[in-house]
């Protein structure tokens, strides 16, 4: 067998059932993750077709998007949310699919619980009806979001018709300075390559900065691959990956563990693998990043000024002007000092225990500024329990932050956590689209959890390096 293959080559070929006349691959899906928003219609289509779920043991469900974070008592106050939750309960029970319901201690955001339970493993193909499924690539999986009709296809056949993407390797060199985080790495990549730069590609993240990251940091980077237009993104499995998975609920045990670990090491890209494109990012030069516009590619370093229209390519000027008008910001002004009304720490991008630890390290240095509304939302019940053991909720509450229960929360506001009117939110989530956080006129500034905590204390965008 050739020794110049990438992880994408190895995983794709291992899961290929056949090549279709369309030129696509019939790809077997090793793990299918389900939540309450994109699955009801898929199950309904199966019933209409009188088809069973083909491999129920390969699907796992949780509730995250619509679950309230102030109280999860049933029935949920929102009648539609309760209806969606009931549908998921019935559908998973009838199909024999494991469901981590609100009363289950394993409940949480789908892209948080997959890795923490050991469901996500290197060499897998993973699909979920959620765009940020690329998160799972941090453990060396090929993982992608799918639409509702594809959720139906996986339930019915455990396969998808997929076109193999090209592969771009992104090497992040050097070393990150204090106060610069994985979120800043991924925002910089998207800023430099563009929100459409990854269309038709998978991203392989590598280099000294990625190698030095914890698995949780890699999860943050891979999470936002889709925001750069990539079909998926991954990091090659290494000893950190194996250490992370050891002893988790769904990880192999005994002799099976040693065999699995050997396979995981072998699935990594070969040293002489070839790529369709390669990009290098200087990690030494990175600063804390803040988005200022209406897509994740519109960002600047916290110590930079906003771009000037005249300096932008002519075909980009209309989009920049639209962003400035919507956000109420002016070209050439510094982003630092921009007033914030809300601070949100959480999401599948930055709702893990390491994210909360860094935010708490900032929070303990002061008090939330007058008039700033705050939410700290753990990504899973397991994260909440760990935070409780470490005393983090009390740190946040003492500083004036509002500690919540596990869920997606204000990332996408399909629950009671929403912006109001023209509020400006410092957010550790992944999207800053118009209306994303629940108000048609609300404004979102994406940044790391530590930067969000600093903004909450100052009442404005602040450089976390100065706070620390």
C-alpha positions as CSV (number, residue, x, y, z in Angstrom):
1,X,0.0,0.0,0.0
2,X,1.3,3.5,-0.9
3,X,3.0,5.4,2.0
4,X,2.1,8.9,0.7
5,X,-1.5,9.0,1.8
6,X,-3.3,11.5,3.9
7,X,-5.8,10.8,6.7
8,X,-8.5,11.9,4.3
9,X,-7.4,9.3,1.8
10,X,-7.2,6.5,4.3
11,X,-10.5,7.2,6.0
12,X,-12.4,7.9,2.8
13,X,-11.1,4.7,1.1
14,X,-11.8,2.6,4.1
15,X,-15.5,3.7,4.2
16,X,-16.1,3.6,0.4
17,X,-18.9,1.2,-0.5
18,X,-18.8,2.0,-4.2
19,X,-18.3,4.7,-6.7
20,X,-21.6,6.0,-8.0
21,X,-22.4,6.9,-11.7
22,X,-22.6,10.5,-10.6
23,X,-18.9,10.5,-9.7
24,X,-19.8,10.6,-6.0
25,X,-18.9,8.0,-3.4
26,X,-21.3,5.9,-1.6
27,X,-19.7,6.5,1.8
28,X,-20.4,4.4,4.9
29,X,-21.0,6.5,8.0
30,X,-19.4,5.1,11.2
31,X,-21.2,7.4,13.7
32,X,-24.4,9.3,13.3
33,X,-25.2,12.0,15.8
34,X,-28.8,13.4,16.2
35,X,-30.4,16.3,17.9
36,X,-34.0,17.6,18.1
37,X,-34.0,20.2,15.3
38,X,-33.1,18.4,12.1
39,X,-34.3,14.9,12.9
40,X,-38.2,15.0,13.2
41,X,-38.8,15.4,9.5
42,X,-36.2,12.7,8.7
43,X,-38.0,10.2,10.9
44,X,-41.3,11.2,9.4
45,X,-39.9,10.5,5.9
46,X,-38.8,7.0,7.1
47,X,-42.3,6.3,8.3
48,X,-43.8,7.4,5.0
49,X,-41.4,5.1,3.2
50,X,-42.0,2.3,5.7
51,X,-38.3,1.9,6.3
52,X,-36.6,1.0,9.6
53,X,-33.5,2.6,11.0
54,X,-30.7,0.4,9.5
55,X,-28.1,0.5,12.2
56,X,-29.6,2.1,15.3
57,X,-26.5,1.2,17.4
58,X,-24.5,3.6,15.2
59,X,-26.8,6.6,16.1
60,X,-26.8,8.6,19.3
61,X,-29.1,11.5,20.1
62,X,-29.1,14.5,22.5
63,X,-31.2,17.6,23.0
64,X,-29.3,20.9,22.9
65,X,-30.5,23.6,20.5
66,X,-33.9,24.3,22.1
67,X,-33.3,23.4,25.7
68,X,-33.6,26.3,28.1
69,X,-30.5,27.1,30.3
70,X,-32.3,28.6,33.3
71,X,-34.5,25.6,34.1
72,X,-34.9,22.3,32.2
73,X,-38.1,21.3,34.1
74,X,-40.7,19.5,32.0
75,X,-42.8,20.4,30.2
76,X,-40.6,23.1,28.7
77,X,-42.2,26.6,28.8
78,X,-42.0,26.9,25.0
79,X,-44.7,24.6,23.6
80,X,-42.9,24.1,20.3
81,X,-39.6,23.2,22.0
82,X,-41.5,20.7,24.2
83,X,-43.1,19.3,21.0
84,X,-39.7,18.8,19.4
85,X,-38.3,17.2,22.5
86,X,-41.3,14.8,22.7
87,X,-40.8,13.9,19.0
88,X,-37.1,13.0,19.7
89,X,-38.1,10.9,22.7
90,X,-40.6,9.0,20.7
91,X,-38.5,8.6,17.5
92,X,-35.4,7.4,19.4
93,X,-37.4,5.0,21.6
94,X,-39.2,3.5,18.6
95,X,-36.0,3.1,16.6
96,X,-33.9,1.8,19.5
97,X,-31.5,4.7,19.4
98,X,-29.6,5.8,22.5
99,X,-30.9,9.2,23.7
100,X,-29.2,11.5,26.2
101,X,-32.3,13.3,27.4
102,X,-32.3,16.3,29.9
103,X,-32.5,13.9,32.9
104,X,-29.5,12.0,31.6
105,X,-26.2,13.1,33.1
106,X,-24.6,12.7,29.7
107,X,-26.8,15.4,28.0
108,X,-25.1,18.3,26.4
109,X,-24.3,20.0,23.1
110,X,-23.9,17.3,20.5
111,X,-20.4,18.4,19.5
112,X,-19.3,18.5,23.1
113,X,-20.6,15.1,24.3
114,X,-19.4,13.1,21.3
115,X,-15.7,13.6,22.2
116,X,-16.2,13.6,25.9
117,X,-18.1,10.2,25.9
118,X,-15.5,8.7,23.5
119,X,-18.1,8.2,20.8
120,X,-15.8,10.3,18.5
121,X,-12.7,8.3,17.5
122,X,-9.9,8.6,15.0
123,X,-10.5,7.1,11.6
124,X,-14.2,7.4,11.7
125,X,-16.7,9.0,9.3
126,X,-19.1,11.1,11.3
127,X,-22.3,12.8,10.2
128,X,-24.8,15.0,12.0
129,X,-27.6,17.3,11.0
130,X,-25.7,20.3,12.2
131,X,-23.2,22.4,10.3
132,X,-20.5,22.4,13.0
133,X,-20.0,18.6,12.9
134,X,-16.5,19.4,11.6
135,X,-15.6,19.8,15.3
136,X,-15.1,16.0,15.6
137,X,-12.2,16.2,13.2
138,X,-10.1,17.3,16.2
139,X,-9.8,13.6,17.1
140,X,-8.7,12.5,13.6
141,X,-12.2,11.8,12.2
142,X,-13.7,12.9,8.9
143,X,-16.8,14.6,10.1
144,X,-19.4,16.8,8.3
145,X,-22.7,18.4,8.7
146,X,-25.7,17.2,6.7
147,X,-29.2,18.3,5.8
148,X,-32.5,16.7,6.9
149,X,-32.9,14.6,3.8
150,X,-29.4,13.3,4.4
151,X,-30.2,12.5,8.0
152,X,-33.0,10.4,6.5
153,X,-30.5,8.6,4.2
154,X,-28.1,7.8,7.0
155,X,-31.0,6.5,9.2
156,X,-32.2,4.3,6.4
157,X,-28.9,3.1,4.9
158,X,-26.0,4.3,7.1
159,X,-24.6,5.7,3.9
160,X,-24.3,9.0,2.1
161,X,-23.6,10.0,-1.5
162,X,-20.6,12.3,-1.2
163,X,-18.1,14.0,-3.4
164,X,-14.5,13.6,-2.1
165,X,-13.2,17.1,-1.3
166,X,-9.7,18.3,-2.2
167,X,-7.4,18.7,0.7
168,X,-5.6,21.9,2.0
169,X,-3.0,21.6,4.7
170,X,-2.8,24.6,7.0
171,X,0.4,24.7,9.0
172,X,0.4,27.1,12.0
173,X,4.0,27.8,12.9
174,X,5.8,29.2,15.9
175,X,4.2,29.6,19.3
176,X,1.1,31.4,20.6
177,X,1.7,34.3,23.0
178,X,-0.1,34.5,26.4
179,X,-3.6,35.7,25.9
180,X,-3.9,34.2,22.4
181,X,-6.1,31.2,22.1
182,X,-7.3,28.5,19.7
183,X,-10.3,30.8,18.8
184,X,-7.8,33.5,17.6
185,X,-6.1,30.9,15.4
186,X,-9.3,29.9,13.7
187,X,-10.5,33.4,13.3
188,X,-7.2,34.4,11.7
189,X,-7.3,31.5,9.3
190,X,-10.8,32.5,8.2
191,X,-9.8,36.1,7.9
192,X,-6.8,35.3,5.7
193,X,-8.4,32.6,3.5
194,X,-11.9,34.0,3.4
195,X,-15.3,32.6,4.3
196,X,-15.4,30.9,0.9
197,X,-11.8,30.0,0.7
198,X,-12.4,26.4,1.8
199,X,-15.2,25.7,-0.7
200,X,-14.5,22.3,-2.2
201,X,-11.8,21.5,0.3
202,X,-11.2,19.7,3.6
203,X,-8.7,21.3,5.9
204,X,-5.9,19.4,7.6
205,X,-4.6,21.5,10.5
206,X,-1.0,21.0,11.4
207,X,2.3,22.6,12.5
208,X,3.9,23.4,15.9
209,X,1.0,25.5,17.2
210,X,-1.6,22.7,16.4
211,X,0.7,20.0,17.7
212,X,1.0,21.9,21.1
213,X,-2.7,22.3,21.5
214,X,-4.9,20.2,23.8
215,X,-7.7,18.2,22.3
216,X,-10.2,20.8,23.5
217,X,-8.3,23.6,21.7
218,X,-8.2,21.5,18.5
219,X,-12.0,21.0,18.9
220,X,-12.3,24.8,18.8
221,X,-10.2,25.1,15.6
222,X,-12.0,22.3,13.8
223,X,-15.4,23.6,14.9
224,X,-15.1,26.7,12.7
225,X,-13.8,24.9,9.5
226,X,-17.3,25.3,8.1
227,X,-17.1,29.1,8.7
228,X,-14.2,29.2,6.2
229,X,-16.2,27.3,3.6
230,X,-14.5,23.9,4.2
231,X,-16.4,20.7,4.0
232,X,-14.6,19.4,7.1
233,X,-11.4,19.9,9.0
234,X,-9.2,17.6,11.0
235,X,-6.1,17.2,13.1
236,X,-4.0,14.0,12.7
237,X,-4.3,11.7,15.8
238,X,-1.3,11.7,18.1
239,X,-0.4,10.6,21.6
240,X,-2.5,13.5,23.0
241,X,-5.5,12.1,21.1
242,X,-4.9,8.6,22.5
243,X,-4.5,10.0,26.1
244,X,-7.7,12.0,25.7
245,X,-9.8,8.9,24.7
246,X,-8.3,6.5,27.3
247,X,-11.0,5.4,29.8
248,X,-14.0,7.2,28.2
249,X,-17.4,5.6,28.3
250,X,-17.5,4.4,24.7
251,X,-13.7,4.0,24.2
252,X,-12.4,0.4,23.6
253,X,-11.1,-1.5,26.6
254,X,-8.7,-4.3,27.2
255,X,-7.0,-5.9,24.1
256,X,-9.4,-3.9,21.9
257,X,-7.9,-0.7,23.3
258,X,-4.4,-1.6,22.2
259,X,-5.6,-2.6,18.7
260,X,-7.6,0.6,18.4
261,X,-4.7,2.8,19.5
262,X,-2.4,1.2,16.9
263,X,-5.0,1.8,14.2
264,X,-5.4,5.4,15.3
265,X,-1.7,6.0,15.0
266,X,-1.6,4.5,11.5
267,X,-4.5,6.5,10.2
268,X,-2.6,9.8,10.5
269,X,-1.3,11.3,7.3
270,X,2.0,9.9,6.0
271,X,5.1,12.1,6.3
272,X,5.4,12.3,2.5
273,X,1.7,12.8,1.8
274,X,0.7,15.1,-0.9
275,X,-1.9,17.9,-0.7
276,X,-3.9,19.9,-3.2
277,X,-2.8,23.1,-1.5
278,X,-0.7,24.2,1.5
279,X,-0.9,27.4,3.6
280,X,1.3,28.6,6.4
281,X,0.1,30.9,9.2
282,X,2.7,32.5,11.5
283,X,1.5,31.7,15.1
284,X,4.1,34.1,16.6
285,X,2.3,37.1,15.0
286,X,-1.2,36.3,16.2
287,X,-3.1,38.7,18.6
288,X,-6.5,38.2,20.3
289,X,-9.1,38.5,17.5
290,X,-12.5,40.2,17.4
291,X,-15.0,40.1,14.6
292,X,-16.5,43.4,13.8
293,X,-18.8,42.6,10.9
294,X,-21.5,40.2,9.8
295,X,-19.5,37.1,8.9
296,X,-16.6,35.3,10.7
297,X,-14.1,36.5,8.1
298,X,-14.6,40.2,9.1
299,X,-12.3,40.3,12.1
300,X,-9.3,42.3,13.3
301,X,-6.7,42.0,16.1
302,X,-7.9,43.7,19.3
303,X,-5.0,46.1,18.9
304,X,-5.9,47.0,15.3
305,X,-8.3,49.5,13.7
306,X,-11.2,48.6,11.5
307,X,-10.5,48.4,7.7
308,X,-11.0,51.4,5.5
309,X,-13.2,50.9,2.4
310,X,-10.7,52.6,0.2
311,X,-8.1,50.0,1.1
312,X,-10.3,47.0,0.2
313,X,-10.6,45.5,-3.3
314,X,-13.4,47.1,-5.3
315,X,-15.5,43.9,-5.3
316,X,-15.4,43.7,-1.5
317,X,-16.3,47.3,-0.7
318,X,-20.1,46.8,-1.0
319,X,-20.0,44.0,1.5
320,X,-17.8,45.9,3.9
321,X,-20.1,48.9,3.7
322,X,-23.2,46.7,4.5
323,X,-21.4,45.3,7.5
324,X,-20.4,48.8,8.8
325,X,-24.0,50.1,8.4
326,X,-25.5,47.1,10.2
327,X,-23.0,47.1,13.0
328,X,-23.1,50.9,13.5
329,X,-19.3,51.0,13.3
330,X,-17.0,53.3,11.3
331,X,-14.0,52.4,9.1
332,X,-10.6,53.2,10.6
333,X,-11.7,53.3,14.2
334,X,-10.2,50.9,16.8
335,X,-12.2,47.9,17.7
336,X,-11.0,48.2,21.4
337,X,-13.5,50.3,23.3
338,X,-16.5,49.2,21.4
339,X,-19.3,49.1,24.0
340,X,-21.0,45.7,24.7
341,X,-24.4,45.1,26.3
342,X,-24.2,41.3,26.6
343,X,-21.4,38.8,27.3
344,X,-22.0,35.1,26.3
345,X,-19.6,32.3,27.2
346,X,-20.5,28.9,25.8
347,X,-21.4,27.0,22.6
348,X,-19.9,24.0,20.8
349,X,-17.0,26.2,19.9
350,X,-16.0,27.4,23.4
351,X,-18.2,25.7,26.1
352,X,-15.7,23.2,27.4
353,X,-14.0,23.1,30.8
354,X,-10.8,24.6,29.6
355,X,-12.7,27.5,28.1
356,X,-14.5,28.1,31.4
357,X,-11.3,27.9,33.3
358,X,-9.7,30.7,31.2
359,X,-12.8,32.9,31.4
360,X,-12.9,32.4,35.2
361,X,-9.2,33.4,35.4
362,X,-10.2,36.7,34.0
363,X,-13.5,37.0,35.9
364,X,-11.8,36.7,39.3
365,X,-9.9,39.9,38.6
366,X,-13.0,42.2,38.8
367,X,-16.7,42.7,38.6
368,X,-19.1,42.8,35.6
369,X,-19.6,46.3,34.4
370,X,-22.9,48.0,35.2
371,X,-25.6,47.3,32.6
372,X,-23.9,44.3,31.0
373,X,-26.0,41.1,30.9
374,X,-24.0,37.9,31.1
375,X,-24.5,34.2,30.5
376,X,-22.0,31.4,31.2
377,X,-23.3,28.2,29.8
378,X,-21.4,24.9,30.1
379,X,-21.4,22.7,27.0
380,X,-22.6,19.6,28.8
381,X,-23.7,18.4,32.1
382,X,-20.3,16.7,32.5
383,X,-18.6,20.1,32.0
384,X,-21.0,21.6,34.5
385,X,-20.1,19.0,37.1
386,X,-16.4,19.4,36.5
387,X,-16.7,23.2,36.8
388,X,-18.6,22.7,40.1
389,X,-15.9,20.6,41.5
390,X,-13.3,23.3,40.6
391,X,-15.5,26.1,42.1
392,X,-15.9,27.9,38.8
393,X,-19.6,28.8,39.2
394,X,-18.9,30.6,42.4
395,X,-16.0,32.5,40.8
396,X,-18.4,33.7,38.0
397,X,-21.2,34.5,40.4
398,X,-18.9,36.5,42.7
399,X,-17.9,38.6,39.7
400,X,-21.5,39.1,38.7
401,X,-21.9,36.6,35.9
402,X,-25.1,34.5,35.4
403,X,-24.2,30.7,35.6
404,X,-26.6,28.5,33.6
405,X,-27.4,24.9,32.7
406,X,-26.0,23.0,29.7
407,X,-27.2,23.9,26.2
408,X,-26.6,25.8,23.0
409,X,-28.1,28.9,24.5
410,X,-27.4,32.3,22.8
411,X,-25.2,30.8,20.1
412,X,-28.3,30.6,17.9
413,X,-31.1,31.6,20.2
414,X,-33.5,28.7,19.4
415,X,-34.4,28.9,23.1
416,X,-35.2,31.7,25.5
417,X,-31.6,33.1,25.5
418,X,-31.8,35.9,23.0
419,X,-30.5,39.4,22.2
420,X,-33.0,42.2,22.4
421,X,-33.1,45.0,19.9
422,X,-29.8,46.5,18.9
423,X,-27.8,44.9,21.8
424,X,-24.1,44.2,21.1
425,X,-23.0,40.8,22.3
426,X,-19.4,39.8,23.1
427,X,-19.7,36.1,22.2
428,X,-17.5,33.0,22.3
429,X,-19.8,31.3,19.7
430,X,-19.1,30.7,16.0
431,X,-21.4,32.9,13.9
432,X,-22.0,36.6,13.8
433,X,-24.6,36.7,11.0
434,X,-27.4,39.2,11.1
435,X,-30.1,38.1,13.6
436,X,-28.1,35.0,14.6
437,X,-28.5,35.6,18.3
438,X,-32.3,36.1,18.3
439,X,-32.8,39.7,17.5
440,X,-33.2,40.8,13.8
441,X,-31.1,43.9,14.7
442,X,-28.8,42.3,17.3
443,X,-25.0,42.6,16.8
444,X,-22.4,39.9,17.6
445,X,-18.7,40.3,18.2
446,X,-16.9,36.9,18.2
447,X,-13.9,36.4,20.4
448,X,-12.3,33.9,22.8
449,X,-14.0,33.1,26.2
450,X,-11.2,35.0,28.0
451,X,-11.8,38.0,25.8
452,X,-15.6,37.8,26.4
453,X,-14.9,37.8,30.2
454,X,-12.6,40.8,29.8
455,X,-15.3,42.7,27.8
456,X,-17.9,41.9,30.5
457,X,-15.7,43.4,33.2
458,X,-14.8,46.5,31.1
459,X,-18.2,47.0,29.5
460,X,-16.4,47.3,26.2
461,X,-14.0,45.3,23.9
462,X,-10.8,45.1,25.9
463,X,-7.4,43.4,25.3
464,X,-7.4,40.3,27.6
465,X,-3.6,40.5,27.8
466,X,-3.9,43.8,29.7
467,X,-6.5,42.4,32.0
468,X,-4.4,39.3,32.8
